[in-house]
Amino acid sequence: MKKLTTSLLVLVISSSVAIANAQQKNDTVKTKEIEGVVVTALGIKREKRSLGYATQEVKGEAVNKNPTSNFLNNLSGKVAGLEIKQSTNFGGSVNVVMRGFKSLLGNNQALFVVDGIPIINNNINTASQTTGGGGYDYGSSISDINPNDIETLNVLKGAAATALYGSRAQNGVIIITTKKGKKNKEGIGMEFSSSITMSTVDKSTFPKYQTQYGQGYRGTSFAGTLDGSQVVDFGNDASYGSAYDGSMVWQYGAFTPGSPTEGQRTPWQMAKNGPIKFFDVGSTYVNSLAFSGGNDIATYRLSYTNTNASDIMPNSSLMKNNFSGNASYKLTDKLTANFYANYVTQKTKGRNSTGYNDNIMTNFRQWWATNVDIKDLQYLYNAYKKNYTWNINATDDLTPAFWDNPYFQRYENYQNDSRDRFAGNFSLNYDVSKEFNLLFRMGTDGYTMMTEDRKAVGSYIGNNFGLNTVVQPSGYALSNYKFSETNYDLIATYKKDLTDDFNVSALLGGNVNVQKAFSNQQSTSGGLYTPGIYTIANSRSNPARPLISDVSKYVYGAFAQVSLGYKNTYYLEGTIRRDQSTALPSTDAVYWYPSISGSIVFSNLIKASWLNFGKVRAGYSQVGSDTNADQLMNRYFSQPSYGDIPVYAYNTVLRNFDLKSQGLKNVELGIEAKLFNNRLGFDVSWFQNKAYDQILALPVSFATGAGAKTQNAGELTTEGFEVAVNITPIKTNNFSWDLNLNWSNPWTKVTALSPGIENISIGRLQGGASVNAPLNGDYGTLWTSDFVYDSNGQKIVGANGAYLVTDKATYNQGSFQSRWSAGLNNMVTYKNLSLSFLIDWRQGGKVYSLDQFYGYGTGIYPDSVGTNDLGNPIRNTLATGGGVIMPGVMADPNNPGQYIPNTIRLDRSRSSQVLGTDLPGAAYVYDASFVKLREVAITYKFNKDFFNSKFIQGMSMSLIGNNLWIIHKNLPYSDPEAGLSSGNIQGYQSGPLPTTRNISFNVKINF
């Protein structure tokens, strides 16, 4: 496939060159348009030719034409070096990592800046949720940005590009410029857009069940007889039972009051309606209206967008209202005031559970009984609103053995949350002279969020719930959060052409950054006193003491930049910044970091008709970084009370008053060019990052009273290439074909740790898997148990016919990092009609599936059935010719220490969990590669002449498909991209929602 792809790319490029030479008469692109002007750090516009670092711009249309609950989903495959990992969770978070990983355990997410002001992009997911223990993915707060307000996104990738932004910018910066009002002679301009999206399950990402055997673990489905007929063993949540033969048996419905089969025997057969029928068709409606106008003195733009969405899970909804406005007013000829405000309110109901705890998807993917009809369960809940489930304890005990009725869970145990957010900034821009400008800017961003979680009376009691993390038969949990960030900037800029050939620009500025975070978490204890009343006061026992956190951090920064240009050909730029952070000890609170970059526009030196623009660039930077607030002083934390006696515990991770700042060194080299009248363009970068003096918790002796201590230790090194290629093979007056290819291969390794430390655990997960950062190894390495091999690499089979398994789960199965990723976008335009499609390709990386780990033992998947080498069903007993001979070797009985080909037959008549013949974790680590048809769009644009009206200025209609086809993947029955949430724990799946295919219709009208 690699050879084919390379050959295809060479063919396209060579064809483009040939056609371009033949069609030069149709090209009138000016050199200045080719080079372009982009928005860089601090919102300053720069000619791209002068930059000594890589940037890549994405137009707002590319992220707002496809309606979605998070516009970041529309960036997949569109920027080289930017990895967007989409979530299948309803309203879930999106992982945004640029040029690999810079922090072992800290934040690796890119920084977002809107109109010059950094904004908050965090999530409030719990540690239990991110490690697969259960919970909800509450999403990335960056999703509050309205894509219809975006004019452009400019991605600043390297540290030289982002150094002026301070500590958090080491992860890269995505600069968002919003639409502004424009001078309008015809009066008020109006934009209206409306879209509807329908979402259905991609069946390739949902289990395919075996159809031959029913409920059970031990090869039989029955626990006795009643009136001469077999009674199903209802408590078994597996499908390793008796073969379907159509005989009449007693199933759970026979003992459920009001069931259509109450008191009746039913045929022993595969259910007519499997779990795939559980899902609804999701829908998203987005309506947006904007007004804009202005004159020579003032401009303005006001917009409102409403989003109303439901998911494929029953009883789910997301309602969002987004109000935004900006204005610019010339107070004098030299003084201009600018204002921006954005208010967002969002209410979400029925997010899907993630991980293992009470996740319906773990039921469907890991512990299902294939004889259970999902529509019967739907009828029972709709008719009686009770937890009548298939997995009952006994004929006279209808309480759940393990699993609730999924409809009861969705309609009674749903969560809900609400978020209110305000972001705004105000600036005064004063032109002291033609060359000298002063800017004062104040921006703030903050939100409050409330989450509610409920567990109804009658639910399965075995899952943990609430703050005390113990079993509650029912309960209610309430959490309140408040986050804010405020920035104050004062920036002086100077630009002057000193001679005809020599120019200089400089800036000097200061920044005050204030970050605050508050949380208050509460829950009942012992269950609910009165069913159906969800308040903390309705706690059966004394409620758990609230967990309250209130922290803040201040960073004071000063920075400077000087840029020199000579003959519009040679450019040199240097920056320096000084930060002082209250998160660090006063003795080490100050840290400095510089950068230097340069470029040469070689197209000014090489005069060739085929070369329109060419530039080489190089940059070096060093970036400092602090840590989170509250890392310096040890303290006691409130714990669940012992009766009425308050309990406090010492922090499990020791704070450290000797911390110092972290650092990052970045080197970047690049070349970019536009050829053949802009028919062929490319931008190639090589980069290396070294992140050192990492702040992380390292193990210490338990004699200290804790298991770890926060220290400076460790180094991450990332290297890689980025390639962006733009090709126009065909261009005529009415027809054009454009291709854009983005490719990158960042790879992060752990190149240093503290003496005596060989590994940092990023996360320990269920199923014996873990995500790690081993010394001299790859970041994000998955460790599991493994097969035992002989000296020739053959798997060794034990005396029972099962593979031998290592006694430790510390065997390297590879990293979750992709070896490379690529996006290929095609755009074909004929007059006013355009067709585009995007192929998104990730190659390499590993993913561990807990679903397959447990599903192997519960017998729900097709690999648990079939015939063996004897022609018999593998689930027959060994005595009746069943079982399988596993490929590998066994001990030679005649030559101790030697091995011969295996001939021992493995019993498959019962669950491997019963027989103790489970495979090692290594068997469930898969290649995470995928190729997706990410997006297809057909758009027709109507000119204003079509309407013959001064009122309608233009209109477009689009039909858009998203995630239409997973062309290739290696992970069975799931999407390799799916995960728990954003963050550093990737490459692990436990009950993810299936991916949805999304079809949208969109109309935009300009008045």
Secondary structure, DSSP 8 states (H G I E B T S, - for coil): -HHHHHHHHHHHHHHHHHHHHHTGGG----HHHHH-EEE-GGG-EEEGGG-SS-EEEEETHHHHSS--SSGGGGGTTSSTTEEEE---STT---EEEESS---SSS----EEEETTEEE-------HHHHTTSSEE----GGGGS-GGGEEEEEEE-SHHHHGGG-GGGGG-EEEEEE------TTS-EEEEEEEEEEEEE-GGGS----SSB-SBSSS--EEEEETTEEEE-TT--SB-S-B----EEB-GGGGSTT-TTTT--EE----SS-GGGG---EEEEEEEEEEEEE-SSEEEEEEEEEEEEE-SSSS-EEEEEEEEEEEEEESSSSEEEEEEEEEEEEEEE---EESSSS-HHHHHHHS--TT--HHHHHHHHHHH-S---SSEEETTEEEESS---HHHHHHHS--EEEEEEEEEEEEEEEESSSSEEEEEEEEEEEEEEEEEEEE-TTS-S-SEETTTTEE-SSEEEEEEEEEEEEEEEEEEEEEEESSSSEEEEEEEEEEEEEEEEEEEEEE-SS-BSSTT--SGGGBSS-----EEEEEEEEEEEEEEEEEEEETTTEEEEEEEEEEEETTS-GGG-EEEEEEEEEEE-GGGTS--TTEEEEEEEEEEEEEEE---SS-SS--EEEEEEETTEEEEEE-SEE--TT---EEEEEEEEEEEEEETTTTEEEEEEEEEEEEES-EEEEE--GGGTSSEEEEE--EEEEEEEEEEEEEEEEE-SSEEEEEEEEEE--EEEEEE--TT--EEEEEE-TTS-EEEEETTSBTTEEEE--B-B-TTS-BEE-TTSSB-B-SSS-EEEEESS-SEEEEEEEEEEETTEEEEEEEEEEE--EEEEHHHHHHHHHT-SGGG-SB-TTSSBTTS-GGGT--EE-SSEEE-TTSTT-EEE---EE--SS-HHHHT----GGGGEEE--EEEEEEEEEEEEE-HHHHT-SS--EEEEEEEEEEEEEEEE-STTS-TT--S-SSS--SEESS----EEEEEEEEEEE-
